[in-house]
C-alpha cells in the first residue's frame, strides 16, 4: 500500500480534479476509483468525488498495490541488432507497444524479449523486464535492453547524465526556414486531455535539438537529438514550434500523410558498454513506409 499526502495551499474545486492535478503520475480514472473505494480522506474523513477542497485541507490517499499482471513469453518476430551477456539493442517496428499494461498484456516488445532472451533485468518490475527507456507504439527504431540489473543501472545512469546518444529522424508539416534549432520548453500532462502531454510552465525540463536534412514543398525532414526523455517529447516540441509530425494522430493536423502513425524513427543509439566500457553506436534504416513516402515527396517539388 502506497500513501500519498498533500496539504492544500491555494487550489480549490472538486477533489477529483484537484487530485488529478496534484498527482500527475495517476490518471483521472484512477483518482475516481480511489474515491469510489473510500481510499481518499480529507482531514481524517473519507470524501466523495464532489467534495470541494478548501485551503489548509489535509488529504491522504491510500493507493492499493497494483494487481500483478501475468506476462507471458511470446514467439514474436523482432530484429535484434546486437546482443551479448549484458545488453542488447533491438529495432522496434511501428505498431508494437514496448511493455505490457493493464488491459494490454500481449503482443508487446517485452513479451517478445522474454521469448528470445534467457535473462532480463528486474529493476523495473515484472511488467518491464529489461526496459531502460521507451519509444511510442507508432515510433520505430532502436532501444537499449538490459539483461541484468548491473547493466540496467549503468544504462539508466547514462540516460540521466545525458551521456548516451539518441538521434531520431522525423518528417514534419511545413518548411522550416533555418538549418538548426533548439527547443527548450517544459513538458507536463495536459490539463485538457489527460492522455496528452503539453508545454507547461510547471512541467519537467525538456530539451530537443534539431537539424534540417531535406526540404520538400510542404514538409521538412529533420534529425532530432534528445537531451531529455519526456513522454511524447519530440511530438509535443515540434507541434509547439508550429511543425507537427506528419502522420501524428494525436498532435498533428487531421489532413496529413498516410502511414502507420507518426513519421518518427529512432535512427541512432549510442552508449558505453556497462562492463567492457566500449563505446557502442548503432544505426537503423528508415522503415519501408517512411522511405517510400520520402521518394514520393522527392518526385514532387523538392528544393
PyMOL commands that set and color helices and strands:
alter all, ss='L'
color gray80, all
select helices_A, chain A and resi 15-22+28-36+109-116+149-161+233-240+288-299
alter helices_A, ss='H'
color red, helices_A
select strands_A, chain A and resi 2-7+13-14+40-42+45-46+52-53+58-63+79-83+87-92+140-146+165-173+180-184+187-189+197-199+207-215+219-226+264-272+279-283
alter strands_A, ss='S'
color yellow, strands_A
deselect
rebuild
show_as cartoon
